[in-house]
Amino acid sequence: MSLYDRKPLNYKGYQNETNNEAFAQSDIALISFVKQTYQLFAGSLLAATVGAYIGISALGYLVSQYYIGFVILEFALLFGLMFARAKAGLNLLLLFAFTFMTGLTLTPILSRILGMPGGAEIVAQAFLLTTAIFGVMSIFALRTKKDLASMGKMLFIALIVVVVGSLINLFLGSPILQVVLAGVGAILFSIFIAYDTQNIVRGLYDSPVMAAVSLYLDFLNLFISLLQILGIFNSRE
């Protein structure tokens, strides 16, 4: 052993102990990150519920008259949140403002469904189905050995196809195409739940706020897709 080798005789044991401590600290940080993410996700659902309730009970006419303006504001808040994701305080304000606004913009579809016979039951069914699928896909993401990160590009392309198809159907007004798009959307956002959940537990998000937004958008879009499907089939009865 060199006189200048200053490593202790039990260096390997010391190094292993240091590595174990680092892994433990990393696990603690990840658990804290995931906990914050799901707390913010739950808060986002609450903010959206409040927005939807206010929209239906008090602002229904205003939202329907200026719906495009509300949608533009919704996207502006989302883009603002993306730019301010690292600014503590402001990112939370924008998160809950955005999710509240998404609740408001649900007013037209919720009002239409609630105006149908058994409308409240349809909304409840859509919400319960969404919650169940969210839970199942989250568990799948945690237990599967498959790396879902490789699906990112394919999911993004599928999302673009659904968005473009939805825009086209705004002009066509085809119930059949709407059912097809809603069905594809339900499958797509179910997979997105697993994809984003796995990314979260692997530490691929730099902020709990953005991780919560991803989960919230998956949940919201799955809920809307199921609501459209149930609404169309029940309207034919």
C-alpha positions in Angstrom: 0.0 0.0 0.0 1.4 3.4 -0.9 2.2 5.8 1.8 0.1 8.4 0.0 -3.0 6.2 -0.2 -5.1 7.9 2.3 -8.2 5.6 1.9 -9.1 3.8 5.2 -8.6 0.0 5.3 -12.3 -0.5 5.4 -12.8 1.9 2.4 -15.1 -0.5 0.4 -17.4 -0.9 3.4 -17.4 2.8 3.9 -18.2 3.4 0.2 -21.1 0.9 0.4 -22.4 2.6 3.5 -22.2 5.9 1.8 -24.0 4.6 -1.3 -26.7 3.0 0.9 -27.3 6.4 2.6 -27.5 8.1 -0.8 -30.0 5.6 -2.0 -32.1 6.0 1.2 -32.1 9.8 0.8 -33.0 9.4 -2.9 -36.0 7.1 -1.9 -37.1 9.6 0.7 -37.0 12.4 -1.7 -38.9 10.4 -4.3 -41.6 9.4 -1.8 -42.0 13.1 -0.8 -42.2 14.1 -4.5 -44.9 11.5 -5.2 -46.8 12.5 -2.0 -46.8 16.2 -3.0 -47.9 15.2 -6.6 -50.9 13.3 -5.5 -51.9 16.0 -2.9 -51.8 18.6 -5.7 -53.7 16.2 -8.0 -56.4 15.9 -5.3 -56.5 19.7 -4.9 -56.8 20.1 -8.6 -59.8 17.8 -8.7 -61.4 19.8 -5.9 -60.7 23.1 -7.7 -62.3 21.7 -10.9 -65.3 20.5 -9.0 -65.8 23.9 -7.5 -65.4 25.5 -11.0 -68.0 23.1 -12.5 -70.4 23.7 -9.7 -70.2 27.4 -10.0 -70.5 27.2 -13.8 -73.6 25.0 -13.6 -75.3 26.9 -10.8 -74.5 30.5 -11.5 -72.4 31.1 -14.7 -74.0 28.7 -17.2 -75.3 31.4 -19.5 -72.1 33.4 -19.3 -69.9 30.4 -20.1 -72.1 29.3 -23.0 -72.1 32.8 -24.5 -68.3 33.3 -24.2 -67.2 29.7 -24.3 -64.3 30.4 -26.8 -63.0 33.1 -24.5 -63.0 30.8 -21.5 -61.2 28.1 -23.5 -58.5 30.7 -24.6 -58.1 31.8 -20.9 -57.8 28.1 -19.9 -55.0 27.5 -22.4 -53.3 30.8 -21.4 -53.3 29.7 -17.7 -51.8 26.3 -18.8 -49.0 27.9 -20.8 -48.4 30.4 -18.0 -48.1 27.4 -15.6 -45.6 25.7 -17.8 -43.4 28.8 -17.8 -43.8 29.4 -14.1 -43.4 25.8 -13.0 -40.2 26.6 -11.0 -41.6 29.7 -9.3 -42.9 28.6 -5.9 -46.2 30.1 -5.0 -47.0 31.4 -8.5 -47.0 27.9 -9.9 -49.6 26.8 -7.3 -51.8 29.8 -8.0 -51.7 29.1 -11.7 -52.3 25.4 -11.1 -55.5 25.9 -9.2 -56.6 28.8 -11.4 -56.2 26.5 -14.5 -58.0 23.5 -12.9 -60.8 25.8 -11.7 -61.1 27.1 -15.3 -61.3 23.6 -16.7 -64.2 23.0 -14.4 -66.0 26.1 -15.7 -65.4 25.0 -19.3 -67.1 21.6 -18.5 -70.3 23.6 -17.9 -71.8 23.1 -21.4 -71.4 19.3 -21.6 -72.4 18.8 -17.9 -75.5 21.0 -18.4 -76.4 19.0 -21.5 -76.0 15.6 -19.7 -77.7 16.8 -16.5 -80.7 18.0 -18.7 -81.2 14.4 -19.9 -83.4 11.8 -18.1 -81.1 10.2 -15.5 -78.4 12.8 -16.3 -77.0 12.9 -12.7 -76.6 9.1 -12.8 -74.7 9.4 -16.1 -72.3 11.9 -14.7 -71.8 9.8 -11.5 -71.2 6.7 -13.7 -68.6 8.5 -15.8 -66.8 9.8 -12.7 -66.8 6.4 -11.0 -65.5 4.7 -14.1 -62.8 7.3 -14.5 -61.7 6.8 -10.9 -61.7 3.0 -11.2 -59.7 3.1 -14.5 -57.3 5.6 -13.0 -56.6 3.3 -10.0 -56.2 0.2 -12.2 -53.8 1.9 -14.6 -51.8 3.4 -11.8 -51.3 0.0 -10.2 -50.4 -1.5 -13.6 -47.8 1.2 -14.1 -46.2 0.4 -10.7 -46.2 -3.4 -11.2 -45.4 -3.9 -14.8 -41.8 -4.6 -15.8 -42.4 -3.0 -19.2 -40.8 0.4 -19.7 -43.6 2.6 -20.9 -41.3 5.5 -21.8 -40.9 4.0 -25.2 -44.6 4.6 -25.9 -44.2 8.4 -25.6 -43.9 9.2 -29.3 -46.7 6.9 -30.3 -49.0 8.4 -27.6 -48.2 11.9 -28.7 -49.1 11.1 -32.4 -52.3 9.4 -31.3 -53.2 12.5 -29.2 -52.7 14.7 -32.3 -54.9 12.5 -34.3 -57.7 12.6 -31.7 -57.4 16.4 -31.4 -57.5 16.9 -35.2 -60.4 14.5 -35.5 -62.3 16.3 -32.8 -61.8 19.7 -34.6 -63.0 18.2 -37.8 -66.1 16.8 -36.1 -67.0 20.3 -34.8 -68.0 21.1 -38.4 -69.3 17.6 -39.3 -71.3 17.0 -36.2 -71.3 13.3 -36.7 -72.5 11.3 -33.6 -70.8 8.1 -35.0 -67.4 9.9 -35.4 -67.8 11.4 -31.9 -68.4 7.9 -30.4 -65.3 6.6 -32.2 -63.1 9.6 -31.1 -64.4 9.3 -27.6 -63.7 5.6 -27.5 -60.2 6.1 -28.8 -59.7 9.0 -26.4 -60.8 6.8 -23.5 -58.2 4.1 -24.4 -55.5 6.7 -25.1 -55.9 8.6 -21.8 -56.1 5.3 -19.9 -52.7 4.5 -21.3 -51.4 8.0 -20.6 -52.3 7.5 -16.9 -50.0 4.5 -16.7 -47.3 6.3 -18.8 -47.3 9.4 -16.6 -47.5 7.4 -13.4 -44.4 5.4 -14.3 -42.6 8.6 -15.3 -43.5 10.2 -11.9 -42.2 7.2 -9.8 -39.0 7.1 -11.9 -38.3 10.8 -11.1 -38.6 12.1 -14.7 -40.6 15.2 -13.7 -38.7 18.2 -12.3 -41.7 19.6 -10.4 -44.6 18.0 -8.4 -46.8 20.7 -9.9 -46.2 19.6 -13.5 -46.5 16.0 -12.5 -49.9 16.7 -10.9 -51.0 18.6 -14.0 -50.2 15.6 -16.2 -52.2 13.3 -14.0 -55.1 15.8 -13.8 -55.3 16.2 -17.6 -55.3 12.4 -18.0 -58.1 12.1 -15.5 -60.1 15.0 -17.0 -59.8 13.9 -20.6 -60.7 10.3 -19.7 -63.8 11.6 -17.8 -64.9 13.7 -20.7 -64.5 10.8 -23.1 -66.5 8.5 -21.0 -69.1 11.2 -20.4 -69.5 11.7 -24.1 -69.9 7.9 -24.7 -72.4 7.4 -22.0 -74.3 10.6 -23.0 -74.6 9.6 -26.6 -75.8 6.0 -25.8 -78.3 7.2 -23.2 -79.7 9.9 -25.5 -80.7 7.1 -28.0 -82.7 5.2 -25.4 
